C-alpha cells in the first residue's frame, strides 16, 4: 500500500497538502502527525497525535513512501529561543531517526528564507546563509541534519523548500491580517511603499513539492515564491483588483511606528499578549527579495500569479480569513 506521512498535518500548509494528496489519488493511505487535531479534517486521513520533540515510536504507522516534514515553531518573534531548537532541530533529528528505522527513502522538508538573514539584497539558493534569529538558525541546522540523512545512502531523496510568505485559505498570518486591515480601511504603508515582499500561493508550493520530487538529484534545495518581486504597494493593489479592498491611506514613518509600539510592549511584559513590538515592526520595512532560481532552471512553470492566486483564495475563503 502506498502511503504518505505529513508531520505538521494539522497546520495551514499541512491541511492543504493532505487535501491535495487525497485528490491526486497517488497514495492509498495518508497519515497526519501533529500535536493537535486539525480544525477542518480531511476525510479518510488517519490523524495521529505525537510530539516530534521526543523520539517517535516506530509503530506510529506502517512504512511510508514519503515523509513531509512541515512541523515547526515558526512565529518570530513570539517564542523563547529554546523552543525553536527543541521543535525544529530535535524534530528533524527524530524524524530522520524514524525514517532510518522504517527505511523511508524520501523526505520533503519546509525550511525558511530566514536562513539568509534580513537585508535588501536579492537571494538565490547559492547566496551564503547568514541567519540572525533563533528561528533562522534552527531551520538551517534542521536542513543540515536532513542532508546528513540523505547522504548516508545514495537511493535516498531529500527535497528542501525555502518558502517566503505562503498565503491562501486558512492561513491566518501576514496576508490574512493585511486583508482584514484593508477591508476595514485601517492599513497604512509601514515606513515605505516599495518594500519587496516575496510570496507564493499555498497550492503552488504543494505543486512545487511534487515537481522537485520528480527531479533526478538526490538533494534538491530551492527557494519558493513568485518570480516577480512584488512590493507591498503592488500586493495591496492586487487585493483591490481581486476583492475590491480599499487602498492604504498613506505612509507611516518608521520612528513613529516604533514609538507607538512601546505601550504594547509594556502590556506584553505584564503578560497581556498582543503581538505588537519594535522587532516585528522592523520586519515590515525590510525587503524579502527572494529569487526562485532553482525552480526556474529546473523548468517549473507557475500556474498562478498574485492576482489569480488571490482570486482563488477569495473563492475558497473561510469565514475568518478577512477576505470575502
Backbone bond lengths (Angstrom), bond angles and torsions (degrees), N, CA, C in turn:
res aa  C-N    CA-C-N  psi(-1)  N-CA   C-N-CA  omega(-1)  CA-C   N-CA-C  phi
1 X - - - 1.452 - - 1.532 109.26 -
2 X 1.323 117.55 128.09 1.458 121.28 177.04 1.521 109.29 -76.08
3 X 1.339 114.61 139.64 1.467 118.55 -170.31 1.532 109.16 -147.00
4 X 1.343 116.72 141.86 1.461 122.95 173.30 1.517 108.61 -126.09
5 X 1.333 115.93 139.29 1.461 121.79 177.28 1.521 108.36 -116.53
6 X 1.320 115.74 129.97 1.461 121.63 -179.82 1.520 109.02 -114.87
7 X 1.311 116.89 107.72 1.458 120.87 172.85 1.532 107.88 -81.44
8 X 1.329 115.74 124.57 1.457 120.49 -171.99 1.515 111.61 89.90
9 X 1.322 116.54 26.41 1.460 121.37 -175.37 1.507 115.29 -70.71
10 X 1.338 117.88 -14.08 1.469 119.98 179.37 1.520 112.29 -86.67
11 X 1.331 117.66 -7.21 1.454 121.11 -177.94 1.517 113.35 -83.24
12 X 1.320 115.12 -175.57 1.463 121.86 -176.75 1.529 111.96 -60.61
13 X 1.319 117.20 -58.42 1.463 119.71 -178.91 1.527 110.32 -67.39
14 X 1.329 116.86 -40.85 1.458 120.54 -179.37 1.512 113.10 -59.15
15 X 1.327 117.00 -41.34 1.469 120.72 179.89 1.528 111.06 -64.52
16 X 1.339 116.03 -42.76 1.464 119.45 177.44 1.528 110.89 -65.85
17 X 1.331 116.53 -39.32 1.466 120.32 179.89 1.519 111.06 -63.02
18 X 1.315 117.31 -46.51 1.464 120.20 -178.64 1.524 111.22 -62.17
19 X 1.328 116.19 -40.50 1.463 119.29 178.09 1.528 110.39 -64.10
20 X 1.337 116.81 -41.81 1.454 120.63 179.42 1.528 111.20 -65.18
21 X 1.336 117.40 -42.86 1.464 121.00 179.18 1.524 111.01 -63.57
22 X 1.324 115.71 -38.83 1.470 118.93 177.94 1.524 110.63 -63.68
23 X 1.327 116.52 -45.64 1.461 120.95 -177.13 1.528 111.73 -68.86
24 X 1.339 116.91 -26.54 1.467 119.86 -179.64 1.523 112.43 -71.23
25 X 1.331 116.56 -27.48 1.457 121.21 -178.86 1.514 114.13 72.92
26 X 1.333 117.54 12.45 1.473 120.46 -177.27 1.519 112.97 -76.93
27 X 1.332 116.96 -21.40 1.460 120.67 -176.09 1.519 110.05 -124.28
28 X 1.316 114.65 138.86 1.463 120.16 178.45 1.524 111.68 -82.06
29 X 1.330 116.23 -23.21 1.462 120.18 179.44 1.531 109.91 -139.22
30 X 1.334 115.58 135.43 1.463 122.35 177.70 1.519 108.66 -122.55
31 X 1.332 115.62 130.52 1.463 121.82 -178.54 1.520 108.73 -122.24
32 X 1.317 116.17 130.88 1.465 122.16 174.27 1.518 108.64 -109.55
33 X 1.350 116.40 134.22 1.460 121.68 177.35 1.530 107.46 -123.77
34 X 1.325 116.16 122.80 1.458 120.07 -177.77 1.518 108.91 -157.02
35 X 1.337 114.57 167.77 1.468 120.35 176.64 1.519 112.09 -75.41
36 X 1.336 115.96 -23.58 1.464 120.44 -174.55 1.519 109.65 -129.24
37 X 1.316 115.11 163.24 1.451 120.52 174.68 1.525 109.05 -79.18
38 X 1.330 118.33 152.17 1.465 120.65 -179.40 1.518 111.26 -71.61
39 X 1.326 115.45 150.14 1.464 119.64 176.47 1.523 110.38 -69.25
40 X 1.326 116.20 -42.42 1.466 121.69 177.78 1.527 107.86 -126.27
41 X 1.331 119.15 96.10 1.471 120.86 -177.10 1.522 111.86 -64.30
42 X 1.325 115.07 147.97 1.458 121.43 172.71 1.526 107.77 -91.66
43 X 1.283 116.79 127.43 1.469 121.78 -175.60 1.522 110.99 -58.21
44 X 1.314 116.24 136.72 1.471 128.46 177.66 1.532 113.42 80.47
45 X 1.320 119.22 -7.34 1.462 120.71 177.36 1.526 109.35 -74.30
46 X 1.325 116.45 136.23 1.465 122.32 177.22 1.525 108.32 -88.48
47 X 1.325 117.02 104.22 1.467 121.88 -177.12 1.525 110.25 -90.87
48 X 1.337 115.26 127.23 1.454 121.48 178.97 1.524 109.88 -124.93
49 X 1.323 115.68 146.06 1.462 122.14 177.89 1.528 108.50 -100.48
50 X 1.329 116.33 122.45 1.466 121.00 177.54 1.516 108.75 -156.71
51 X 1.321 116.50 160.04 1.462 123.20 -175.37 1.528 108.49 -116.41
52 X 1.342 116.68 111.82 1.462 119.76 -177.95 1.525 112.53 -71.17
53 X 1.329 117.58 -8.12 1.464 119.86 175.31 1.523 111.14 -73.35
54 X 1.327 116.30 -10.40 1.459 122.84 178.38 1.520 109.16 -118.54
55 X 1.337 118.49 156.18 1.472 119.75 175.87 1.521 111.12 -54.27
56 X 1.310 116.02 139.69 1.461 121.70 -175.81 1.530 110.27 -92.96
57 X 1.319 118.50 135.09 1.470 120.45 178.87 1.520 110.81 -67.56
58 X 1.319 116.56 139.33 1.465 120.44 -177.56 1.530 111.60 -68.66
59 X 1.334 116.03 -19.04 1.462 118.87 178.63 1.529 111.99 -93.41
60 X 1.335 116.02 18.84 1.467 119.91 178.18 1.523 110.53 -58.35
61 X 1.335 116.03 -37.31 1.458 120.75 176.78 1.517 108.77 -161.83
62 X 1.324 116.37 173.08 1.454 121.35 173.83 1.534 108.97 -69.38
63 X 1.308 117.19 166.36 1.466 121.69 -175.54 1.532 110.34 -60.79
64 X 1.342 117.92 121.90 1.467 120.16 178.36 1.522 112.33 -89.06
65 X 1.332 115.45 154.87 1.467 120.70 173.71 1.527 110.63 -77.25
66 X 1.316 116.64 -31.04 1.458 120.95 -177.98 1.525 109.65 -149.61
67 X 1.325 115.00 143.74 1.465 122.76 174.42 1.516 107.99 -111.41
68 X 1.318 116.81 131.95 1.454 122.62 170.91 1.531 107.68 -106.56
69 X 1.311 116.87 115.97 1.465 121.74 -179.56 1.526 109.05 -99.86
70 X 1.324 116.34 92.74 1.465 122.37 179.24 1.527 111.88 -107.24
71 X 1.319 117.94 -9.38 1.462 121.89 -173.39 1.522 110.22 -68.39
72 X 1.339 117.03 132.90 1.465 119.53 -177.96 1.525 110.62 -167.32
73 X 1.326 114.71 154.77 1.462 122.26 161.13 1.521 104.76 -94.81
74 X 1.331 117.01 118.25 1.462 118.74 -169.03 1.516 115.45 -127.98
75 X 1.305 119.70 -24.50 1.470 118.86 -177.49 1.522 109.95 -65.13
76 X 1.335 116.20 126.55 1.460 120.36 -178.47 1.525 110.24 -143.66
77 X 1.359 117.01 129.54 1.462 125.27 -9.86 1.528 110.65 -68.47
78 X 1.330 115.27 164.20 1.458 118.76 -178.76 1.509 114.02 157.34
79 X 1.348 116.90 -11.05 1.461 120.82 179.97 1.522 109.86 -136.37
80 X 1.316 115.56 159.94 1.455 120.10 172.67 1.532 109.45 -69.89
81 X 1.321 116.48 151.18 1.465 120.77 -175.86 1.522 112.17 -53.11
82 X 1.332 116.46 -45.90 1.470 119.30 -175.49 1.524 112.27 -63.20
83 X 1.330 117.97 -26.27 1.461 120.41 -177.07 1.527 111.81 -65.82
84 X 1.329 117.68 -36.35 1.464 119.96 178.56 1.523 110.82 -63.09
85 X 1.333 116.50 -42.76 1.465 120.34 -178.10 1.531 111.31 -73.24
86 X 1.330 117.07 -38.67 1.465 120.30 -178.44 1.522 111.55 -62.46
87 X 1.326 116.76 -37.96 1.468 119.82 -179.30 1.520 112.37 -89.52
88 X 1.331 117.18 -51.77 1.461 120.20 -170.82 1.528 112.75 -75.54
89 X 1.328 117.25 -39.47 1.468 120.16 -178.58 1.526 111.21 -86.33
90 X 1.341 116.40 -52.75 1.473 118.83 178.01 1.522 110.17 -62.13
91 X 1.334 116.68 -36.14 1.457 119.75 178.68 1.522 112.13 -61.42
92 X 1.341 116.73 -44.30 1.469 120.19 177.64 1.526 111.00 -61.96
93 X 1.332 115.61 -39.79 1.468 120.32 178.33 1.523 111.19 -61.11
94 X 1.323 116.34 -47.91 1.464 120.21 -176.27 1.529 111.55 -70.45
95 X 1.326 117.43 -34.10 1.468 119.64 177.64 1.523 110.37 -68.49
96 X 1.325 117.38 -38.11 1.470 119.96 176.43 1.528 110.89 -66.50
97 X 1.328 117.56 -39.42 1.460 120.57 176.14 1.533 110.64 -61.76
98 X 1.317 116.24 -41.76 1.461 122.11 177.29 1.530 109.89 -61.83
99 X 1.344 116.67 -43.37 1.464 121.11 179.99 1.532 111.05 -64.21
100 X 1.330 116.48 -40.56 1.471 119.76 178.08 1.526 110.86 -62.88
101 X 1.334 115.88 -45.51 1.465 120.32 -176.31 1.523 111.92 -62.41
102 X 1.348 116.39 -32.97 1.459 120.12 -177.76 1.531 112.68 -102.22
103 X 1.344 116.61 6.09 1.472 121.98 179.20 1.527 112.23 56.95
104 X 1.346 115.64 41.91 1.463 120.68 176.66 1.526 108.49 -74.82
105 X 1.336 116.79 140.23 1.460 121.47 -174.64 1.525 113.75 -102.64
106 X 1.336 118.60 -16.04 1.459 119.99 -172.98 1.533 111.02 -132.99
107 X 1.326 115.89 133.94 1.464 122.23 173.45 1.524 108.37 -133.13
108 X 1.320 115.39 134.90 1.468 122.43 170.49 1.517 107.16 -113.55
109 X 1.321 116.90 126.62 1.465 122.09 -175.25 1.526 110.40 -123.88
110 X 1.325 116.47 130.96 1.465 120.64 173.17 1.516 108.84 -94.00
111 X 1.318 115.18 109.77 1.458 121.59 175.73 1.528 108.62 -91.23
112 X 1.327 118.59 -134.15 1.464 120.78 -176.55 1.523 110.17 -165.07
113 X 1.321 116.19 151.76 1.464 120.61 172.82 1.522 111.11 -71.49
114 X 1.340 117.97 -7.67 1.469 121.17 177.09 1.521 111.94 -63.12
115 X 1.331 117.69 -16.85 1.474 120.13 178.69 1.527 111.68 -67.11
116 X 1.347 117.49 -19.55 1.460 120.33 -179.52 1.526 112.75 -83.90
117 X 1.328 117.13 -21.16 1.450 120.06 -174.17 1.518 111.31 83.89
118 X 1.345 117.20 160.82 1.467 121.19 -175.13 1.531 112.86 -89.87
119 X 1.320 116.66 118.06 1.457 121.44 167.37 1.524 108.16 -165.31
120 X 1.320 117.87 177.20 1.452 122.42 -171.28 1.534 113.72 -84.44
121 X 1.307 118.70 -14.88 1.464 121.19 -172.43 1.528 111.74 -69.66
122 X 1.347 117.30 147.07 1.473 120.31 174.27 1.529 110.20 -62.15
123 X 1.328 115.72 145.16 1.466 120.44 -177.13 1.510 110.64 -129.70
124 X 1.334 115.36 113.60 1.453 121.80 171.93 1.530 108.68 -97.24
125 X 1.311 116.06 177.50 1.465 120.05 -178.64 1.526 112.17 -64.13
126 X 1.335 116.66 -23.40 1.465 120.85 179.31 1.529 112.89 -85.54
127 X 1.333 117.48 -5.51 1.462 121.03 177.84 1.524 109.51 -65.12
128 X 1.335 118.67 132.16 1.476 119.57 178.47 1.525 111.47 -58.01
129 X 1.309 115.71 139.75 1.468 119.93 177.49 1.523 109.64 -76.68
130 X 1.338 115.46 143.52 1.464 121.29 179.93 1.520 109.85 -153.08
131 X 1.341 116.97 61.72 1.472 119.07 -177.59 1.517 112.21 -62.23
132 X 1.332 115.50 145.11 1.455 120.63 179.81 1.524 112.06 -125.27
133 X 1.312 116.84 14.24 1.463 121.53 178.31 1.516 108.99 -136.10
134 X 1.323 115.72 158.17 1.462 119.88 176.25 1.524 110.68 -60.29
135 X 1.314 116.53 -35.41 1.467 119.94 177.35 1.523 110.78 -62.34
136 X 1.339 116.72 -49.19 1.454 120.12 179.97 1.517 112.69 -61.44
137 X 1.335 116.61 -43.71 1.463 120.40 178.61 1.525 111.02 -63.67
138 X 1.323 117.23 -41.47 1.462 120.10 -177.93 1.524 111.09 -66.06
139 X 1.318 117.14 -35.96 1.461 120.19 178.00 1.529 111.18 -70.16
140 X 1.330 116.87 -38.88 1.464 119.91 178.53 1.523 110.81 -65.02
141 X 1.328 117.25 -43.05 1.459 120.99 176.91 1.526 111.05 -62.82
142 X 1.329 116.40 -39.56 1.466 120.11 178.19 1.530 110.85 -63.71
143 X 1.329 117.31 -38.64 1.465 120.04 174.64 1.528 110.35 -57.43
144 X 1.321 116.21 -47.51 1.470 120.94 -175.91 1.518 111.80 -64.87
145 X 1.327 117.01 -37.59 1.467 120.79 177.78 1.525 110.35 -61.73
146 X 1.322 116.65 -44.30 1.467 120.06 -178.16 1.529 111.69 -75.73
147 X 1.320 117.38 -29.50 1.463 119.77 172.94 1.530 110.76 -64.21
148 X 1.318 116.21 -39.21 1.473 119.71 177.14 1.522 110.71 -63.26
149 X 1.336 116.72 -39.82 1.471 120.76 176.98 1.528 110.21 -59.13
150 X 1.317 117.58 -45.45 1.463 120.77 -178.07 1.525 111.51 -65.08
151 X 1.323 116.34 -39.38 1.464 120.78 -175.75 1.529 112.78 -69.98
152 X 1.327 117.62 -12.74 1.467 121.05 179.88 1.524 112.85 -70.28
153 X 1.337 116.88 -23.78 1.468 120.17 -176.96 1.527 109.48 -147.58
154 X 1.317 118.24 131.02 1.471 120.97 -174.72 1.520 114.25 -67.72
155 X 1.354 117.77 -17.97 1.456 119.18 -178.35 1.530 112.53 -92.20
156 X 1.331 116.75 7.27 1.462 119.71 177.42 1.529 110.67 -89.29
157 X 1.327 115.20 148.78 1.462 121.80 -178.77 1.524 109.16 -123.55
158 X 1.332 116.54 130.01 1.462 122.04 177.92 1.522 109.27 -127.98
159 X 1.318 115.35 126.99 1.466 122.00 173.61 1.521 107.70 -115.02
160 X 1.334 116.74 123.32 1.465 122.32 176.79 1.518 108.27 -115.37
161 X 1.321 116.11 118.27 1.455 121.60 176.47 1.526 109.03 -104.74
162 X 1.325 116.01 134.41 1.465 121.80 174.49 1.525 108.36 -110.44
163 X 1.326 117.93 86.88 1.461 119.48 -176.14 1.527 112.20 -77.90
164 X 1.332 114.90 145.40 1.462 121.22 164.15 1.536 106.67 -81.35
165 X 1.316 118.65 -153.34 1.465 120.69 179.67 1.525 109.21 -65.27
166 X 1.314 116.34 126.06 1.459 122.49 178.37 1.526 107.92 -108.53
167 X 1.331 116.93 130.67 1.461 120.27 -176.05 1.523 110.31 -128.67
168 X 1.328 114.56 164.77 1.457 121.64 179.09 1.512 110.35 153.84
169 X 1.310 116.71 -178.21 1.463 121.69 -177.64 1.523 110.60 -59.42
170 X 1.333 115.83 129.40 1.457 120.96 178.67 1.505 114.81 84.92
171 X 1.335 118.07 6.43 1.468 121.35 -176.49 1.529 112.24 -64.09
172 X 1.329 116.86 -48.81 1.472 121.95 179.29 1.534 112.62 55.86
173 X 1.322 116.13 37.70 1.461 121.21 179.89 1.508 111.29 -128.28
174 X 1.340 116.70 -138.54 1.460 121.55 -173.12 1.527 113.27 -59.02
175 X 1.324 116.38 -46.98 1.459 118.53 -177.34 1.525 111.78 -71.19
176 X 1.319 117.28 -34.71 1.459 120.45 176.74 1.521 110.88 -64.11
177 X 1.355 115.89 -44.24 1.469 118.90 178.28 1.524 111.49 -64.50
178 X 1.345 116.64 -39.11 1.460 120.14 178.15 1.526 110.54 -63.80
179 X 1.331 117.19 -44.43 1.462 120.67 179.35 1.527 110.95 -60.85
180 X 1.340 116.50 -42.29 1.455 119.85 179.55 1.515 112.47 -63.88
181 X 1.355 116.23 -41.33 1.461 120.05 179.85 1.526 111.29 -67.92
182 X 1.333 117.60 -40.13 1.458 120.54 177.83 1.526 111.03 -66.08
183 X 1.314 115.90 -39.18 1.461 120.05 -179.59 1.534 111.13 -62.62
184 X 1.333 116.05 -36.20 1.470 120.68 179.68 1.530 113.25 -85.89
185 X 1.347 115.98 -8.15 1.457 119.51 -179.32 1.509 113.51 76.46
186 X 1.363 117.03 22.63 1.458 120.84 -174.69 1.532 112.83 -99.22
187 X 1.327 118.08 -10.50 1.458 118.89 -168.84 1.522 112.48 -81.44
188 X 1.331 115.34 134.34 1.453 123.69 171.60 1.530 107.77 -122.61
189 X 1.324 116.97 143.54 1.461 118.90 178.84 1.524 109.79 -61.50
190 X 1.327 117.53 127.21 1.472 119.97 -178.86 1.529 111.86 -81.65
191 X 1.322 117.02 101.00 1.453 121.74 173.74 1.511 115.85 83.80
192 X 1.342 118.16 -40.06 1.469 122.83 -175.72 1.522 109.35 -163.84
193 X 1.332 115.91 165.66 1.462 120.81 -179.11 1.524 112.95 -106.46
194 X 1.338 116.91 -11.33 1.457 119.86 -173.18 1.526 113.51 -104.64
195 X 1.331 117.11 15.68 1.465 120.18 176.74 1.524 109.61 -64.24
196 X 1.328 116.67 125.43 1.462 120.43 177.45 1.525 108.88 -79.99
197 X 1.316 115.61 129.50 1.461 121.54 178.68 1.533 109.26 -125.67
198 X 1.323 115.69 92.25 1.461 120.64 179.70 1.520 110.04 -59.10
199 X 1.318 116.06 139.00 1.463 119.36 -174.48 1.521 109.70 -156.18
200 X 1.322 115.40 165.77 1.456 120.62 177.87 1.515 111.06 -161.90
201 X 1.314 116.11 150.69 1.462 123.28 -178.75 1.521 109.94 -76.71
202 X 1.331 116.84 141.09 1.462 121.02 -175.47 1.524 112.11 -59.44
203 X 1.335 118.06 -36.64 1.461 119.67 179.55 1.534 111.55 -65.94
204 X 1.335 117.06 -33.90 1.465 120.63 175.88 1.526 110.82 -67.16
205 X 1.327 116.52 -40.08 1.466 119.86 178.05 1.520 110.26 -58.31
206 X 1.312 116.65 -44.83 1.463 120.92 -178.87 1.529 110.95 -66.34
207 X 1.322 117.09 -38.97 1.463 120.19 175.26 1.527 110.77 -61.97
208 X 1.331 115.76 -37.17 1.469 118.98 -179.66 1.528 111.66 -67.42
209 X 1.347 117.78 -32.87 1.474 120.04 175.02 1.523 109.71 -56.43
210 X 1.329 115.17 -52.39 1.459 120.61 -176.15 1.530 110.77 -63.44
211 X 1.327 116.21 -39.96 1.464 120.80 179.84 1.523 111.11 -62.44
212 X 1.329 117.17 -46.65 1.456 120.03 -177.14 1.524 112.10 -72.99
213 X 1.326 117.85 -28.40 1.466 119.90 173.17 1.527 110.77 -63.08
214 X 1.316 116.81 -25.76 1.452 120.97 -179.61 1.520 114.27 -83.61
215 X 1.327 117.30 -4.92 1.462 120.21 178.01 1.531 110.34 -76.48
216 X 1.320 116.43 156.73 1.460 120.70 -174.51 1.528 113.27 -80.24
217 X 1.315 118.55 -17.66 1.465 121.84 -176.80 1.525 111.73 -63.52
218 X 1.318 115.44 146.05 1.459 119.50 173.60 1.516 111.59 -69.18
219 X 1.335 116.15 -35.15 1.460 121.41 176.24 1.521 108.93 -125.68
220 X 1.316 116.44 129.73 1.462 122.49 175.65 1.521 108.21 -125.10
221 X 1.325 116.52 115.39 1.456 121.92 178.77 1.521 107.87 -117.17
222 X 1.333 116.64 126.56 1.465 118.74 -175.34 1.526 112.08 -148.08
223 X 1.327 114.66 148.79 1.461 121.58 170.77 1.519 108.69 -79.21
224 X 1.340 115.60 144.79 1.464 118.63 175.19 1.522 110.33 -122.21
225 X 1.318 115.72 120.69 1.467 124.24 170.33 1.519 106.13 -177.05
226 X 1.315 116.97 170.59 1.454 119.37 174.47 1.527 109.87 -65.73
227 X 1.327 117.68 145.96 1.467 119.62 -178.68 1.524 113.27 -68.83
228 X 1.325 118.05 -23.64 1.463 120.42 177.65 1.526 109.18 -81.75
229 X 1.335 118.63 132.47 1.473 121.49 -177.91 1.528 112.12 -82.72
230 X 1.316 116.93 83.69 1.458 121.39 -177.61 1.534 111.16 -65.90
231 X 1.339 116.49 135.08 1.465 121.57 172.85 1.520 109.15 -90.26
232 X 1.322 116.21 166.03 1.466 120.19 178.73 1.529 110.36 -61.93
233 X 1.328 117.29 -33.69 1.465 119.93 177.00 1.522 110.63 -65.59
234 X 1.331 117.47 -42.99 1.463 120.71 179.76 1.525 111.32 -67.99
235 X 1.316 117.03 -33.14 1.468 120.14 176.99 1.527 109.80 -66.06
236 X 1.322 117.16 -43.72 1.468 120.10 177.88 1.520 111.04 -63.58
237 X 1.326 117.65 -39.39 1.460 120.96 177.78 1.523 111.06 -64.51
238 X 1.321 116.79 -35.88 1.458 120.51 177.65 1.520 111.43 -67.21
239 X 1.332 116.85 -38.62 1.466 120.07 174.82 1.523 110.76 -61.09
240 X 1.322 116.82 -36.93 1.463 120.04 178.29 1.529 110.48 -65.00
241 X 1.331 116.96 -44.44 1.461 120.38 -179.95 1.523 112.25 -67.32
242 X 1.332 116.27 -38.69 1.470 119.99 -175.18 1.524 112.86 -80.43
243 X 1.329 116.77 -32.82 1.457 118.73 -173.72 1.503 116.23 -135.52
244 X 1.333 116.60 5.56 1.455 119.13 178.98 1.515 113.89 69.97
245 X 1.335 117.52 21.49 1.461 120.27 -178.45 1.525 110.21 -76.30
246 X 1.312 115.83 147.09 1.460 121.17 -176.02 1.518 111.19 -68.93
247 X 1.319 116.51 154.02 1.450 122.75 178.79 1.530 111.18 -86.65
248 X 1.338 117.12 153.74 1.469 120.45 178.93 1.523 111.63 -57.55
249 X 1.315 115.73 152.55 1.463 121.87 -174.39 1.522 113.29 -92.09
250 X 1.331 117.64 -1.74 1.449 119.71 179.81 1.516 111.10 158.16
251 X 1.329 115.52 -166.11 1.462 122.55 -178.49 1.524 109.18 -117.16
252 X 1.332 116.29 132.97 1.463 120.86 175.88 1.524 108.27 -99.81
253 X 1.343 119.12 124.41 1.473 120.53 179.09 1.529 110.99 -58.92
254 X 1.333 115.89 142.00 1.460 121.01 -177.53 1.533 112.65 -57.85
255 X 1.357 120.94 -45.11 1.471 119.87 179.65 1.526 112.67 -58.18
256 X 1.324 116.43 -37.69 1.460 119.61 179.43 1.529 110.51 -67.48
257 X 1.324 117.11 -38.67 1.461 120.71 178.40 1.527 111.07 -63.36
258 X 1.320 116.18 -43.51 1.467 119.69 179.90 1.515 111.30 -65.15
259 X 1.325 116.64 -39.08 1.462 120.24 177.70 1.526 110.55 -63.41
260 X 1.313 116.17 -42.03 1.465 120.30 -179.17 1.521 112.31 -67.31
261 X 1.341 117.15 -21.40 1.463 119.76 -178.23 1.523 113.06 -80.49
262 X 1.335 117.81 -15.96 1.469 120.37 -174.31 1.527 113.15 -58.64
263 X 1.343 120.29 -45.29 1.474 118.65 178.06 1.525 112.97 -58.73
264 X 1.337 116.58 -34.44 1.460 120.16 179.63 1.533 110.88 -70.46
265 X 1.330 116.87 -34.97 1.464 120.05 176.03 1.524 110.53 -64.87
266 X 1.331 116.94 -37.52 1.470 120.85 177.35 1.527 109.78 -63.61
267 X 1.337 116.47 -42.62 1.463 119.87 177.34 1.525 110.99 -61.76
268 X 1.336 116.03 -40.41 1.466 120.03 176.78 1.522 111.32 -59.68
269 X 1.345 115.76 -41.14 1.465 120.98 -179.49 1.520 111.81 -62.13
270 X 1.329 116.30 -28.18 1.470 120.94 179.70 1.535 111.78 -95.44
271 X 1.326 115.83 12.88 1.460 119.32 174.79 1.507 115.61 89.30
272 X 1.339 117.68 4.53 1.468 120.80 178.66 1.525 106.85 -95.30
273 X 1.324 117.15 92.51 1.454 122.77 -172.64 1.524 111.21 -73.11
274 X 1.344 115.97 133.19 1.457 119.84 -179.84 1.526 113.07 -141.58
275 X 1.337 118.34 -9.50 1.459 120.60 175.42 1.508 115.88 76.80
276 X 1.330 118.37 8.02 1.463 121.40 -179.65 1.523 109.29 -108.24
277 X 1.320 117.63 122.45 1.457 122.09 177.54 1.525 109.13 -158.98
278 X 1.328 116.06 168.63 1.466 120.46 -175.93 1.527 112.34 -65.38
279 X 1.329 117.17 -34.88 1.460 119.57 179.98 1.519 111.39 -63.45
280 X 1.321 116.88 -42.71 1.466 120.08 179.75 1.530 110.68 -69.10
281 X 1.325 116.89 -36.28 1.464 120.04 177.89 1.518 110.79 -66.18
282 X 1.331 117.38 -39.91 1.453 120.63 178.35 1.529 111.19 -60.05
283 X 1.335 116.77 -36.21 1.463 121.10 178.79 1.526 111.68 -61.29
284 X 1.334 116.50 -29.68 1.453 120.46 -176.37 1.520 112.78 -65.81
285 X 1.333 117.39 -28.06 1.466 120.28 -173.54 1.529 112.54 -102.60
286 X 1.319 118.59 2.46 1.463 121.86 177.46 1.528 108.44 -101.49
287 X 1.320 116.02 127.08 1.460 120.07 -179.04 1.522 111.95 -66.54
288 X 1.322 115.77 145.74 1.470 121.69 166.97 1.527 105.47 -110.74
289 X 1.311 114.92 85.98 1.460 122.40 -172.45 1.535 109.07 -94.34
290 X 1.316 115.35 77.60 1.466 122.06 -173.39 1.529 110.05 -98.67
291 X 1.327 115.85 137.04 1.462 122.07 -178.81 1.534 109.12 -114.55
292 X 1.335 118.57 118.49 1.477 120.79 179.45 1.528 111.31 -82.41
293 X 1.318 115.98 62.32 1.470 121.25 -173.88 1.526 112.26 -63.92
294 X 1.324 117.18 -39.52 1.466 121.04 -177.70 1.529 111.44 -65.22
295 X 1.310 117.35 -42.59 1.460 120.36 177.42 1.528 110.53 -59.95
296 X 1.334 115.48 -44.06 1.465 119.79 -178.82 1.519 111.00 -63.92
297 X 1.324 117.61 -47.55 1.465 120.45 -177.55 1.524 112.00 -68.06
298 X 1.337 116.79 -24.02 1.470 120.98 179.98 1.524 112.34 -85.00
299 X 1.335 116.92 -8.64 1.454 119.97 177.61 1.510 115.74 94.47
300 X 1.332 116.81 12.80 1.470 118.73 178.93 1.522 109.60 -68.53
301 X 1.335 116.77 136.62 1.461 122.78 178.76 1.523 108.34 -117.17
302 X 1.326 116.26 120.16 1.461 120.57 178.10 1.527 109.81 -70.08
303 X 1.329 116.43 134.66 1.464 121.36 177.78 1.516 112.04 -86.56
304 X 1.340 117.37 -15.10 1.459 121.47 -178.57 1.522 109.49 -131.37
305 X 1.339 114.85 164.51 1.457 121.77 162.85 1.528 105.71 -121.40
306 X 1.325 117.56 -172.50 1.465 119.37 -175.06 1.523 111.41 -62.15
307 X 1.333 117.93 -43.31 1.465 120.41 -178.39 1.524 111.71 -61.68
308 X 1.333 117.48 -49.43 1.469 119.44 -177.35 1.524 111.26 -68.82
309 X 1.335 117.02 -33.06 1.465 119.84 178.57 1.528 110.79 -66.31
310 X 1.337 116.86 -43.57 1.466 119.56 179.09 1.525 111.13 -65.09
311 X 1.318 117.03 -35.72 1.468 119.73 176.46 1.530 110.55 -66.43
312 X 1.332 116.58 -40.35 1.471 119.76 176.47 1.520 110.61 -63.01
313 X 1.338 116.07 -43.05 1.460 120.39 178.39 1.524 110.16 -59.42
314 X 1.312 116.41 -47.31 1.467 119.48 -179.16 1.521 111.28 -59.60
315 X 1.327 116.50 -37.34 1.458 120.52 -178.78 1.523 112.43 -67.81
316 X 1.330 117.38 -24.64 1.471 121.66 -178.81 1.519 111.53 -115.04
317 X 1.329 117.13 18.45 1.463 121.46 -171.65 1.518 112.28 -64.13
318 X 1.341 114.84 139.91 1.448 121.07 172.78 1.523 108.97 -83.62
319 X 1.311 117.73 163.64 1.456 120.91 -174.51 1.527 113.39 -65.38
320 X 1.350 117.68 -22.45 1.457 119.80 -178.43 1.534 112.01 -101.86
321 X 1.328 118.02 12.85 1.451 120.53 -178.86 1.522 113.00 -73.50
322 X 1.338 118.14 -24.69 1.447 120.41 -174.61 1.520 112.26 75.87
323 X 1.336 117.74 10.75 1.457 121.65 -175.78 1.533 108.28 -135.29
324 X 1.333 116.37 78.93 1.465 121.35 -177.82 1.506 109.94 -129.53
